[in-house]
């Protein structure tokens, strides 16, 4: 017998509440591709990829699914785990010493293909990190290499998009194919960085980790940071200059920790370029770093008390506003207590400008909101700091504002589950008669469809086929146009995804209309009369069966609702108690 609809609905609500109040998600999947071609001898003569990879290994989130690959003319596995832990880290640190510069070619396509076919398998957040110093080079015949590069753009980028894999690229040397790496990052929603020298690799790997697996951090001012009672562990990254004195950190009890400190609660990875110090169960209070102040130094923490920021794209179109929403969680449960929130002040700073306050959201208790507008073109760094008087938190995010001479709007038909894309050029910038828009529509298990968007009556419209509920469409856009001065430009538009999230649920009226009998059905019933006796017997049986079914359904629904309500009240009481304990600790 099928589960009654109302009971199922109650179970769904109960499950959703549990999911919201008890954190549970699929593990992150992170694949790392490290170039070991021969040109690295020149661009990374000291093999600083080893220490940069070791920093990455130590900062990857616990329980994540990780593979490290080396690639040149072929791709080989360096280390893999289905769940990052300390044992894997120790093995991976040893394996990282095998990073070399003996390869002949730079087969980026094979590296991407290998990571997609052998690396990604789950439902968690997926990230592919690529470090390379060259361009696609797989043969002495340049046309063979050119074909491989074209396949990356036409075949592999759509596959990355459909699997929702974000590509984070790190370019080393001025000989790198920057255009290819930028397209891999942009088209997948990832991020691209460029190292002017190998000395910057560690810093860029740190920024990449912050993109892949962002963590709460503590504000670091003049090498001083404050640890509160809710922090279980901090990881301190300190970058060093040549011939600098050995790093020391001093806790609130004035005890100095050094690289030679022997303690189960302290681990210290020291290299020529940085120190990574992890302290578990740190003493609450003021900590000092005795080292040269560096703006890239970071204090990342594991804590029950977190500041959360809404997700937003790495690439924002010009003239587009950027809404920011923040809230606090204690053991992943939203904090709405007014006595806690009244103590919190949140400020944000964009590109090191004077900070501005973020106000509490008057309609959503527990949330703080602010919208950034009139953003200039280029890359930006956003720093958000919360001061709760007894604790502090910091979140840093980088994003880029890109030109948008053409905007795209989704015209949605919920009833038919169809979408039409409408393109609107900025007539103050573009010669509208010169615009050519090519859309490539990708759908799983189907060949890509390329379509030209033509102007009709002053509009550029692209109607899309109906989207099944369990499928999605991904549209890549290539645009060629002329500025008013006649120069040719190719504006970059971010890929567009069409899935069930863009459609609203049908209303009750829609459902009633869908279930109402058609005229043809009515006529058919009229033309096929049923005898009165048969009708009476059938009605009597149906009435009895219906009464039993309704009673059974109501009893089960009451049971499920009662259980759900009881568990919900218990959870709510437990969460309130936890938050009260946290407040008392912080006070």
KOLVOBA-49048 format. One record per residue (C-alpha): z, y, x. Coordinates in pm, 1 decimal, padded with zeros to 6 digits. Layout:
KOLVOBA-49048
[pt [Z,Y,X]];
...
This chain:
KOLVOBA-49048
[pt [00000.0,00000.0,00000.0]];
[pt [-00088.2,00346.2,00133.2]];
[pt [00190.8,00583.7,00225.2]];
[pt [00232.8,00837.3,-00059.0]];
[pt [00088.1,01176.2,00016.8]];
[pt [00409.0,01374.6,-00027.0]];
[pt [00607.1,01134.5,00188.5]];
[pt [00339.9,01156.5,00456.6]];
[pt [00354.4,01534.7,00437.2]];
[pt [00732.8,01529.2,00482.8]];
[pt [00698.3,01302.3,00783.7]];
[pt [00438.6,01536.0,00932.5]];
[pt [00667.4,01836.4,00891.3]];
[pt [00953.4,01642.7,01045.0]];
[pt [00736.5,01533.0,01338.6]];
[pt [00611.2,01887.2,01396.2]];
[pt [00968.4,02019.1,01399.7]];
[pt [01069.8,01757.2,01650.8]];
[pt [00769.7,01844.9,01866.2]];
[pt [00858.0,02213.6,01857.0]];
[pt [01224.5,02162.7,01939.5]];
[pt [01193.5,01875.4,02185.7]];
[pt [00935.3,01936.7,02454.1]];
[pt [00680.0,01658.1,02487.7]];
[pt [00323.1,01669.2,02617.7]];
[pt [00071.2,01469.3,02810.8]];
[pt [00103.2,01510.5,03190.0]];
[pt [-00115.6,01760.8,03372.2]];
[pt [-00414.9,01617.7,03558.2]];
[pt [-00502.0,01782.9,03888.9]];
[pt [-00783.2,01677.1,04121.9]];
[pt [-00816.6,01840.1,04465.0]];
[pt [-01142.6,01830.4,04664.6]];
[pt [-01109.7,01924.0,05033.0]];
[pt [-01420.1,01990.0,05242.7]];
[pt [-01418.4,01797.3,05575.2]];
[pt [-01773.1,01878.0,05687.5]];
[pt [-01842.2,01959.3,06053.3]];
[pt [-01866.6,02334.2,05992.4]];
[pt [-01490.3,02335.9,05935.8]];
[pt [-01447.8,02307.0,06313.3]];
[pt [-01567.8,02666.2,06333.0]];
[pt [-01417.3,02809.4,06014.0]];
[pt [-01082.8,02626.9,06037.6]];
[pt [-01044.0,02553.8,06409.6]];
[pt [-00666.1,02502.2,06385.6]];
[pt [-00705.6,02272.5,06082.8]];
[pt [-00482.2,02491.3,05866.9]];
[pt [-00607.6,02291.5,05567.8]];
[pt [-00333.5,02042.3,05654.4]];
[pt [-00043.0,02285.2,05614.5]];
[pt [-00208.2,02446.6,05308.9]];
[pt [-00246.3,02105.2,05145.4]];
[pt [00115.0,02021.7,05229.6]];
[pt [00227.5,02339.6,05054.6]];
[pt [00020.9,02238.2,04752.1]];
[pt [00167.8,01885.4,04753.4]];
[pt [00522.8,02019.8,04749.6]];
[pt [00456.4,02266.2,04467.4]];
[pt [00267.1,02037.4,04228.3]];
[pt [00466.9,01975.4,03908.6]];
[pt [00666.4,01655.6,03872.3]];
[pt [00514.5,01375.6,03661.0]];
[pt [00163.6,01523.4,03686.2]];
[pt [-00137.2,01300.4,03753.6]];
[pt [-00282.9,01399.3,04092.1]];
[pt [-00563.4,01285.3,04322.9]];
[pt [-00649.7,01432.1,04662.3]];
[pt [-01005.5,01375.4,04783.7]];
[pt [-01191.9,01443.5,05109.4]];
[pt [-01563.6,01514.1,05083.1]];
[pt [-01857.4,01564.0,05317.7]];
[pt [-02168.5,01342.0,05282.3]];
[pt [-01952.5,01117.2,05062.8]];
[pt [-01620.8,01144.7,04880.5]];
[pt [-01313.7,00938.5,04970.8]];
[pt [-00966.3,00919.4,04819.8]];
[pt [-00686.1,01062.1,05032.7]];
[pt [-00394.2,01006.0,04792.0]];
[pt [-00335.5,00937.8,04421.8]];
[pt [-00043.8,00913.5,04181.1]];
[pt [-00002.9,00883.2,03805.5]];
[pt [00330.7,01065.7,03822.0]];
[pt [00424.2,01306.5,04101.7]];
[pt [00769.5,01238.6,04247.6]];
[pt [00942.2,01270.3,04584.5]];
[pt [00821.2,00929.3,04704.5]];
[pt [00458.7,01021.3,04640.1]];
[pt [00508.4,01358.7,04806.9]];
[pt [00632.2,01193.5,05125.2]];
[pt [00333.6,00956.1,05131.5]];
[pt [00089.6,01237.2,05051.7]];
[pt [00233.5,01457.5,05327.2]];
[pt [00165.3,01178.7,05575.9]];
[pt [-00185.3,01125.8,05438.8]];
[pt [-00264.4,01499.0,05464.8]];
[pt [-00266.1,01466.9,05843.6]];
[pt [-00592.1,01271.0,05805.5]];
[pt [-00780.6,01587.3,05701.0]];
[pt [-01056.5,01633.2,05960.3]];
[pt [-01386.9,01810.8,06034.2]];
[pt [-01613.4,01517.0,06122.2]];
[pt [-01847.1,01514.5,05820.7]];
[pt [-02221.2,01573.6,05845.3]];
[pt [-02318.8,01713.7,05506.2]];
[pt [-02150.2,01903.4,05219.0]];
[pt [-02219.0,01695.2,04908.0]];
[pt [-02043.5,01906.6,04644.4]];
[pt [-02224.6,01729.9,04360.5]];
[pt [-02097.0,01387.3,04468.2]];
[pt [-01744.5,01527.5,04498.1]];
[pt [-01754.5,01668.8,04144.0]];
[pt [-01908.7,01350.9,04004.4]];
[pt [-01649.0,01128.9,04174.4]];
[pt [-01355.7,01334.2,04049.5]];
[pt [-01489.7,01334.4,03693.6]];
[pt [-01565.2,00962.8,03682.9]];
[pt [-01254.5,00838.5,03864.1]];
[pt [-00996.7,01113.5,03838.1]];
[pt [-00960.4,01243.1,03483.1]];
[pt [-00853.6,01009.7,03204.2]];
[pt [-00568.5,01156.0,02995.1]];
[pt [-00513.4,01436.0,02742.2]];
[pt [-00313.5,01679.9,02952.5]];
[pt [-00429.3,02009.1,03102.8]];
[pt [-00710.8,01934.1,03347.1]];
[pt [-00776.0,02128.0,03667.8]];
[pt [-01019.2,02066.9,03952.1]];
[pt [-00945.9,02250.6,04279.7]];
[pt [-01236.7,02280.2,04525.9]];
[pt [-01195.3,02406.4,04883.8]];
[pt [-01520.6,02442.1,05076.4]];
[pt [-01672.7,02655.8,05350.5]];
[pt [-02040.0,02588.2,05282.7]];
[pt [-02318.7,02538.0,05035.7]];
[pt [-02477.0,02227.8,04884.3]];
[pt [-02622.9,02039.5,05181.4]];
[pt [-02706.0,01672.0,05133.9]];
[pt [-03030.3,01625.1,05327.4]];
[pt [-03251.8,01767.4,05600.2]];
[pt [-03499.0,01831.6,05318.8]];
[pt [-03386.2,02163.1,05167.7]];
[pt [-03554.8,02078.7,04836.3]];
[pt [-03330.4,01774.0,04793.3]];
[pt [-03026.4,01997.3,04838.9]];
[pt [-03174.3,02256.4,04599.9]];
[pt [-03217.6,01987.9,04333.2]];
[pt [-02855.4,01879.5,04378.2]];
[pt [-02736.4,02239.2,04337.3]];
[pt [-02943.2,02276.9,04020.6]];
[pt [-02790.6,01960.2,03874.9]];
[pt [-02443.3,02103.6,03928.9]];
[pt [-02541.6,02408.3,03723.6]];
[pt [-02739.1,02231.5,03450.2]];
[pt [-02559.0,01894.1,03419.2]];
[pt [-02213.0,01896.4,03573.4]];
[pt [-02085.6,02233.5,03455.8]];
[pt [-02147.6,02137.5,03088.2]];
[pt [-01966.0,01807.6,03147.9]];
[pt [-01671.7,01997.7,03295.1]];
[pt [-01673.9,02228.4,02993.9]];
[pt [-01687.1,01947.3,02737.1]];
[pt [-01392.4,01774.5,02907.0]];
[pt [-01206.1,02109.9,02919.1]];
[pt [-01164.7,02089.4,03297.2]];
[pt [-01092.6,02424.4,03460.9]];
[pt [-01236.0,02461.6,03811.1]];
[pt [-01034.4,02657.2,04067.5]];
[pt [-01248.3,02736.0,04373.6]];
[pt [-01142.7,02853.2,04719.0]];
[pt [-01423.0,02976.2,04943.8]];
[pt [-01378.2,02981.4,05320.3]];
[pt [-01636.1,03159.4,05544.8]];
[pt [-01916.6,03404.7,05471.9]];
[pt [-02168.4,03118.0,05469.1]];
[pt [-02031.6,02968.1,05148.2]];
[pt [-02239.4,02953.0,04829.8]];
[pt [-02025.9,03213.5,04655.3]];
[pt [-02255.8,03235.4,04354.9]];
[pt [-02220.3,02863.6,04284.3]];
[pt [-01841.5,02864.6,04322.7]];
[pt [-01808.4,03172.0,04102.2]];
[pt [-02018.5,03009.4,03829.5]];
[pt [-01814.0,02689.7,03845.9]];
[pt [-01496.2,02892.4,03796.9]];
[pt [-01628.8,03135.9,03537.5]];
[pt [-01814.3,02884.2,03320.9]];
[pt [-01514.8,02649.2,03310.4]];
[pt [-01253.0,02919.1,03251.6]];
[pt [-01098.1,02864.9,03596.0]];
[pt [-01051.9,03107.3,03884.9]];
[pt [-01217.8,03179.3,04218.7]];
[pt [-01061.0,03299.1,04542.5]];
[pt [-01213.1,03385.1,04879.2]];
[pt [-01033.9,03344.2,05211.6]];
[pt [-01154.8,03582.0,05481.6]];
[pt [-01003.2,03346.4,05739.2]];
[pt [-00823.7,03012.8,05749.7]];
[pt [-00495.4,03203.0,05794.7]];
[pt [-00514.7,03297.3,05426.0]];
[pt [-00548.4,02940.2,05297.9]];
[pt [-00175.7,02889.3,05238.7]];
[pt [-00152.0,03209.7,05033.6]];
[pt [-00455.5,03116.0,04825.5]];
[pt [-00323.8,02764.6,04764.7]];
[pt [-00000.5,02921.7,04637.5]];
[pt [-00195.1,03145.2,04396.8]];
[pt [-00399.1,02844.7,04286.1]];
[pt [-00082.6,02647.0,04206.2]];
[pt [00037.2,02940.5,03996.5]];
[pt [-00290.1,02919.6,03800.6]];
[pt [-00281.1,02541.6,03762.9]];
[pt [00090.0,02495.6,03688.2]];
[pt [00264.4,02830.9,03636.1]];
[pt [00641.5,02834.7,03685.4]];
[pt [00912.8,03083.6,03606.8]];
[pt [01011.9,03287.8,03909.2]];
[pt [01284.7,03528.6,04016.2]];
[pt [01212.2,03890.2,04111.7]];
[pt [01232.6,03929.9,04490.1]];
[pt [01326.0,04281.9,04598.5]];
[pt [01371.6,04359.2,04968.9]];
[pt [01426.9,03987.4,05033.3]];
[pt [01709.1,03967.5,04777.6]];
[pt [01712.9,03756.8,04459.4]];
[pt [01974.4,03668.6,04197.4]];
[pt [02047.4,03308.5,04092.0]];
[pt [02212.1,03255.3,03752.1]];
[pt [02403.6,02962.2,03601.4]];
[pt [02104.4,02811.9,03420.7]];
[pt [01901.8,02745.0,03739.5]];
[pt [01896.6,02385.9,03862.6]];
[pt [01669.1,02441.2,04163.8]];
[pt [01471.0,02708.2,04343.8]];
[pt [01176.6,02677.1,04581.4]];
[pt [01135.4,02966.3,04820.5]];
[pt [00800.1,03028.3,04992.7]];
[pt [00831.4,03262.6,05290.7]];
[pt [00521.0,03360.7,05487.2]];
[pt [00571.4,03425.2,05858.1]];
[pt [00401.9,03639.5,06115.7]];
[pt [00316.7,03524.4,06465.3]];
[pt [00616.7,03514.8,06701.3]];
[pt [00855.6,03591.4,06414.9]];
[pt [01220.3,03491.4,06444.3]];
[pt [01329.8,03171.7,06262.8]];
[pt [01392.4,03220.1,05891.6]];
[pt [01747.4,03210.1,05755.1]];
[pt [01875.1,03241.3,05399.8]];
[pt [02227.3,03346.1,05307.8]];
[pt [02395.9,03236.8,04985.5]];
[pt [02658.7,03419.6,04779.0]];
[pt [02929.9,03237.8,04978.0]];
[pt [02783.9,03393.0,05298.2]];
[pt [02689.5,03046.4,05430.1]];
[pt [02363.9,03056.8,05627.9]];
[pt [02094.4,02795.9,05576.9]];
[pt [01839.4,02729.8,05851.5]];
[pt [01567.6,02477.6,05925.8]];
[pt [01829.7,02266.6,06103.8]];
[pt [02072.6,02262.1,05811.1]];
[pt [02167.5,01906.8,05715.0]];
[pt [02233.9,01885.9,05341.7]];
[pt [02127.0,01665.0,05052.5]];
[pt [02076.1,01975.7,04841.3]];
[pt [01844.8,02153.4,05090.0]];
[pt [01493.9,02054.0,05203.5]];
[pt [01298.9,02266.4,05451.3]];
[pt [00929.2,02242.3,05536.3]];
[pt [00855.4,02470.0,05829.7]];
[pt [00509.6,02549.0,05969.5]];
[pt [00375.1,02820.0,06198.3]];
[pt [00263.0,03023.3,05896.7]];
[pt [00524.0,02966.8,05626.1]];
[pt [00857.8,02809.7,05532.7]];
[pt [00907.8,02622.6,05206.6]];
[pt [01279.0,02588.2,05125.9]];
[pt [01402.9,02399.3,04819.5]];
[pt [01768.6,02420.4,04715.6]];
[pt [01905.6,02207.2,04431.3]];
[pt [02207.9,02314.2,04226.5]];
[pt [02221.2,02651.4,04406.2]];
[pt [02535.0,02865.1,04395.7]];
[pt [02497.9,03143.3,04135.5]];
[pt [02494.1,03492.9,04277.2]];
[pt [02302.0,03710.4,04522.7]];
[pt [02089.2,03538.6,04789.8]];
[pt [01943.4,03709.4,05096.6]];
[pt [01640.5,03617.2,05308.1]];
[pt [01656.7,03708.5,05673.7]];
[pt [01286.5,03738.3,05754.0]];
[pt [01005.1,03992.9,05745.6]];
[pt [00936.8,04120.5,05392.4]];
[pt [00603.6,03988.6,05262.9]];
[pt [00454.6,04068.8,04918.4]];
[pt [00332.7,03708.2,04878.5]];
[pt [00680.2,03555.3,04914.5]];
[pt [00786.1,03371.1,04598.5]];
[pt [01103.6,03228.0,04443.5]];
[pt [01002.8,02961.4,04187.7]];
[pt [01272.0,02799.9,03975.7]];
[pt [01357.1,02502.2,03756.9]];
[pt [01576.8,02625.0,03473.3]];
[pt [01683.0,02563.3,03114.4]];
[pt [01638.8,02933.9,03037.0]];
[pt [01269.5,03027.0,03052.4]];
[pt [01060.1,03329.6,02975.0]];
[pt [00734.9,03222.5,02809.8]];
[pt [00407.4,03419.4,02799.6]];
[pt [00118.1,03344.3,02565.4]];
[pt [-00191.5,03194.9,02726.1]];
[pt [-00494.7,03418.6,02774.2]];
[pt [-00830.8,03378.5,02941.4]];
[pt [-00880.8,03447.8,03310.8]];
[pt [-01184.0,03661.8,03222.0]];
[pt [-01155.4,03949.9,02973.3]];
[pt [-01456.4,04143.6,02850.2]];
[pt [-01477.1,04517.3,02903.3]];
[pt [-01334.5,04720.7,02612.3]];
[pt [-01148.9,04410.6,02492.7]];
[pt [-00777.5,04449.4,02434.1]];
[pt [-00531.5,04198.7,02581.2]];
[pt [-00237.8,04116.7,02349.5]];
[pt [00073.4,03987.4,02526.6]];
[pt [00353.4,03797.8,02352.7]];
[pt [00674.8,03686.2,02522.4]];
[pt [00976.4,03485.6,02412.9]];
[pt [01268.5,03296.7,02565.4]];
[pt [01353.1,02930.2,02533.8]];
[pt [01665.5,02732.2,02616.6]];
[pt [01576.9,02368.4,02678.7]];
[pt [01238.8,02451.5,02522.6]];
[pt [01390.6,02574.8,02194.5]];
[pt [01316.2,02933.5,02086.5]];
[pt [01610.6,03172.7,02128.6]];
[pt [01648.1,03406.5,01830.5]];
[pt [02013.2,03503.8,01864.4]];
[pt [02043.2,03880.4,01833.1]];
[pt [02344.3,03902.2,02067.9]];
[pt [02131.7,03742.1,02343.4]];
[pt [01811.7,03938.9,02278.4]];
[pt [01998.4,04269.8,02261.5]];
[pt [02088.4,04231.0,02629.1]];
[pt [01728.3,04170.9,02742.8]];
[pt [01498.2,04441.2,02878.2]];
[pt [01136.5,04345.2,02955.9]];
[pt [00901.5,04556.6,03164.4]];
[pt [00545.3,04500.4,03283.1]];
[pt [00350.9,04647.4,03569.7]];
[pt [-00026.6,04630.3,03611.4]];
[pt [-00162.2,04656.9,03964.3]];
[pt [00169.1,04789.7,04100.4]];
[pt [00164.8,05088.3,03867.9]];
[pt [00495.1,05224.6,03728.6]];
[pt [00644.2,04968.6,03489.0]];
[pt [00644.6,05015.3,03112.8]];
[pt [00882.0,04857.8,02859.8]];
[pt [00779.4,04575.8,02626.8]];
[pt [00926.9,04620.2,02279.4]];
[pt [01076.0,04356.2,02053.4]];
[pt [00846.8,04237.5,01775.7]];
[pt [00997.8,04367.3,01449.3]];
[pt [00834.2,04100.1,01232.4]];
[pt [00890.8,03795.3,01456.9]];
[pt [01254.0,03751.2,01566.3]];
[pt [01283.0,03636.1,01925.0]];
[pt [00942.6,03769.4,02034.4]];
[pt [00837.5,04072.0,02241.8]];
[pt [00487.2,04217.6,02217.4]];
[pt [00259.1,04459.1,02398.8]];
[pt [-00117.5,04512.6,02407.0]];
[pt [-00309.5,04621.3,02716.0]];
[pt [-00610.6,04837.7,02636.7]];
[pt [-00881.3,05035.1,02819.7]];
[pt [-00871.8,04797.7,03115.5]];
[pt [-01097.4,04887.2,03405.8]];
[pt [-01353.8,04648.0,03550.1]];
[pt [-01243.6,04412.1,03825.7]];
[pt [-00949.0,04189.5,03911.1]];
[pt [-00598.7,04281.7,03797.9]];
[pt [-00249.5,04155.6,03875.9]];
[pt [00009.6,04158.5,03598.0]];
[pt [00382.8,04133.7,03676.4]];
[pt [00636.2,04094.2,03393.9]];
[pt [01010.8,04114.1,03466.7]];
[pt [01293.2,04038.1,03224.8]];
[pt [01643.3,04167.1,03294.9]];
[pt [01916.7,04007.4,03083.9]];
[pt [02201.5,04172.9,03279.7]];
[pt [02332.0,03829.7,03383.9]];
[pt [01989.9,03682.9,03466.6]];
[pt [01638.0,03786.2,03567.1]];
[pt [01296.4,03623.8,03526.5]];
[pt [00948.5,03708.0,03654.1]];
[pt [00597.2,03602.0,03551.0]];
[pt [00285.0,03694.2,03748.4]];
[pt [-00071.7,03651.4,03617.4]];
[pt [-00409.9,03746.2,03763.0]];
[pt [-00715.4,03812.3,03547.6]];
[pt [-01052.8,03983.5,03573.4]];
[pt [-01226.4,04230.6,03344.7]];
[pt [-01601.8,04172.0,03336.7]];
[pt [-01883.2,04395.4,03204.4]];
[pt [-01978.4,04332.0,02843.6]];
[pt [-02300.9,04516.8,02757.4]];
[pt [-02348.4,04253.5,02484.5]];
[pt [-02071.0,04139.3,02250.7]];
[pt [-02067.8,03818.2,02047.9]];
[pt [-01914.6,03771.6,01701.9]];
[pt [-01867.4,03442.7,01515.9]];
[pt [-01979.7,03453.5,01151.7]];
[pt [-01797.0,03157.4,00997.2]];
[pt [-01885.0,02964.1,00681.0]];
[pt [-01575.7,02751.1,00617.5]];
[pt [-01719.4,02569.9,00318.2]];
[pt [-02019.5,02432.3,00507.9]];
[pt [-01841.7,02423.1,00847.3]];
[pt [-02118.1,02627.1,01007.6]];
[pt [-02111.5,02920.7,01247.7]];
[pt [-02368.7,03187.6,01323.6]];
[pt [-02337.8,03383.2,01646.7]];
[pt [-02428.3,03750.9,01621.1]];
[pt [-02510.9,03936.0,01944.9]];
[pt [-02469.9,04314.2,01956.5]];
[pt [-02605.4,04503.1,02261.0]];
[pt [-02461.2,04832.1,02379.5]];
[pt [-02755.1,05067.6,02318.5]];
[pt [-02596.4,05325.0,02549.3]];
[pt [-02648.0,05084.9,02840.2]];
[pt [-02939.5,04853.7,02761.5]];
[pt [-03304.6,04879.0,02672.5]];
[pt [-03285.4,04661.9,02359.3]];
[pt [-03656.6,04579.0,02372.7]];
[pt [-03602.2,04400.0,02705.6]];
[pt [-03324.2,04162.0,02599.3]];
[pt [-03383.5,03788.8,02635.4]];
[pt [-03101.1,03557.3,02523.9]];
[pt [-03116.5,03184.5,02595.1]];
[pt [-02847.5,02963.6,02443.1]];
[pt [-02787.6,02605.3,02557.5]];
[pt [-02594.0,02403.8,02301.5]];
[pt [-02392.5,02108.7,02434.0]];
[pt [-02243.4,01834.2,02222.0]];
[pt [-02080.3,01510.8,02338.2]];
[pt [-02318.7,01213.8,02369.6]];
[pt [-02623.9,01429.0,02293.6]];
[pt [-02890.6,01591.9,02503.8]];
[pt [-02839.8,01967.7,02554.0]];
[pt [-03048.5,02183.8,02322.5]];
[pt [-03195.7,02506.2,02459.9]];
[pt [-03272.0,02783.0,02209.3]];
[pt [-03412.8,03134.5,02237.2]];
[pt [-03230.2,03397.4,02031.5]];
[pt [-03484.9,03640.1,01889.7]];
[pt [-03433.2,03983.1,01741.5]];
[pt [-03494.1,04011.4,01367.8]];
[pt [-03445.9,04338.7,01180.9]];
[pt [-03230.0,04479.1,01457.3]];
[pt [-03004.4,04172.5,01484.7]];
[pt [-02982.7,03883.6,01725.8]];
[pt [-02856.6,03580.7,01532.1]];
[pt [-02807.2,03220.2,01640.2]];
[pt [-02730.5,02984.5,01347.7]];
[pt [-02560.5,02661.0,01454.9]];
[pt [-02560.1,02324.7,01284.4]];
[pt [-02256.2,02207.2,01088.5]];
[pt [-01975.7,02087.2,01315.2]];
[pt [-01809.7,01753.4,01224.8]];
[pt [-01430.5,01778.4,01214.3]];
[pt [-01376.8,01549.4,01513.5]];
[pt [-01645.4,01708.9,01733.8]];
[pt [-01710.1,02039.1,01906.4]];
[pt [-02000.9,02248.2,02028.0]];
[pt [-02014.3,02434.9,02356.0]];
[pt [-02268.3,02713.3,02398.4]];
[pt [-02369.5,02848.4,02739.5]];
[pt [-02547.8,03182.3,02737.8]];
[pt [-02805.1,03318.3,02982.9]];
[pt [-02908.1,03681.0,02933.5]];
[pt [-03171.1,03890.0,03105.2]];
[pt [-03208.6,04257.9,03017.4]];
[pt [-03289.6,04598.9,03159.1]];
[pt [-03069.3,04900.8,03197.8]];
[pt [-03197.5,05230.5,03062.5]];
[pt [-03315.4,05313.2,03415.5]];
[pt [-03539.2,05004.5,03413.4]];
[pt [-03335.4,04789.5,03656.0]];
[pt [-03298.6,04422.1,03561.7]];
[pt [-02948.4,04283.7,03502.5]];
[pt [-02810.7,03942.4,03403.7]];
[pt [-02484.6,04005.1,03214.6]];
[pt [-02235.7,03717.3,03229.8]];
[pt [-02101.9,03599.7,02894.9]];
[pt [-01824.1,03344.5,02881.7]];
[pt [-01910.3,03007.0,02723.3]];
[pt [-01831.3,02978.4,02352.9]];
[pt [-01656.2,02676.7,02202.8]];
[pt [-01689.0,02588.0,01835.8]];
[pt [-01441.7,02328.3,01709.7]];
[pt [-01211.1,02266.9,01414.9]];
[pt [-00980.4,02548.4,01524.0]];
[pt [-01233.8,02816.2,01414.3]];
[pt [-01239.4,02692.4,01055.5]];
[pt [-00967.2,02759.9,00798.5]];
[pt [-00837.9,02483.3,00573.2]];
[pt [-01000.4,02465.9,00228.4]];
[pt [-00805.6,02635.0,-00051.0]];
[pt [-00677.4,02461.0,-00360.8]];
[pt [-00963.4,02616.2,-00555.7]];
[pt [-01213.5,02469.2,-00311.8]];
[pt [-01052.7,02126.3,-00348.1]];
[pt [-01056.6,02152.1,-00728.5]];
[pt [-01421.5,02249.9,-00722.8]];
[pt [-01506.2,01960.2,-00492.9]];
[pt [-01324.6,01706.5,-00716.0]];
[pt [-01454.6,01838.7,-01052.4]];
[pt [-01709.5,01601.9,-01215.4]];
[pt [-02071.8,01706.9,-01185.0]];
[pt [-02294.4,01750.8,-01493.7]];
[pt [-02475.5,01432.8,-01402.7]];
[pt [-02146.3,01238.9,-01402.6]];
[pt [-02052.8,01390.0,-01742.2]];
[pt [-02386.5,01296.0,-01896.2]];
[pt [-02360.5,00942.8,-01758.9]];
[pt [-02015.5,00896.0,-01915.1]];
[pt [-02144.6,01022.7,-02248.5]];
[pt [-02437.7,00781.4,-02248.1]];
[pt [-02213.5,00475.8,-02183.5]];
[pt [-01954.6,00460.1,-02466.6]];
[pt [-01652.4,00225.4,-02445.0]];
[pt [-01499.4,00055.0,-02748.7]];
[pt [-01174.4,00197.8,-02896.0]];
[pt [-00977.2,-00126.7,-02846.1]];
[pt [-01075.3,-00155.5,-02483.3]];
[pt [-00986.4,00205.3,-02431.0]];
[pt [-00640.6,00169.4,-02589.1]];
[pt [-00550.9,-00142.7,-02389.8]];
[pt [-00675.2,00008.7,-02067.6]];
[pt [-00487.6,00333.7,-02133.5]];
[pt [-00164.2,00148.1,-02206.1]];
[pt [-00189.2,-00054.3,-01885.5]];
[pt [-00279.9,00249.9,-01680.6]];
[pt [00012.9,00446.2,-01830.5]];
[pt [00264.5,00175.7,-01740.6]];
[pt [00122.1,00135.4,-01390.3]];
[pt [00117.6,00510.1,-01343.7]];
[pt [00482.2,00541.7,-01450.1]];
[pt [00592.1,00272.4,-01204.1]];
[pt [00385.0,00428.3,-00922.5]];
[pt [00521.2,00778.5,-00988.0]];
[pt [00880.0,00651.5,-00988.6]];
[pt [00824.4,00460.1,-00666.1]];
[pt [00655.4,00757.9,-00500.9]];
[pt [00936.5,00995.7,-00601.2]];
[pt [01204.2,00758.7,-00473.2]];
[pt [01033.9,00721.9,-00133.3]];
[pt [00970.7,01096.5,-00112.7]];
[pt [01335.8,01174.9,-00185.8]];
[pt [01443.8,00925.1,00077.2]];
[pt [01214.9,01065.2,00345.7]];
[pt [01298.2,01425.5,00260.6]];
[pt [01670.4,01348.8,00267.3]];
[pt [01645.9,01182.0,00607.4]];
[pt [01425.5,01460.1,00741.6]];
[pt [01658.3,01733.7,00614.6]];
[pt [01965.1,01559.9,00758.9]];
[pt [01805.1,01516.5,01102.6]];
[pt [01672.2,01873.6,01094.3]];
[pt [02019.3,02013.9,01021.4]];
[pt [02168.4,01806.1,01302.0]];
[pt [01902.0,01928.5,01546.9]];
[pt [01947.5,02288.9,01440.3]];
[pt [02324.3,02263.9,01483.3]];
[pt [02286.5,02105.8,01827.8]];
[pt [02040.4,02373.0,01942.0]];
[pt [02266.1,02653.1,01818.5]];
[pt [02554.8,02497.6,02010.7]];
[pt [02343.1,02472.2,02329.3]];
[pt [02234.3,02834.4,02303.4]];
[pt [02595.9,02947.0,02247.0]];
[pt [02702.9,02754.8,02557.1]];
[pt [02423.6,02919.1,02754.6]];
[pt [02531.6,03264.0,02640.7]];
[pt [02888.9,03192.5,02738.5]];
[pt [02778.2,03067.5,03083.2]];
[pt [02561.7,03372.0,03145.8]];
[pt [02836.5,03605.4,03022.8]];
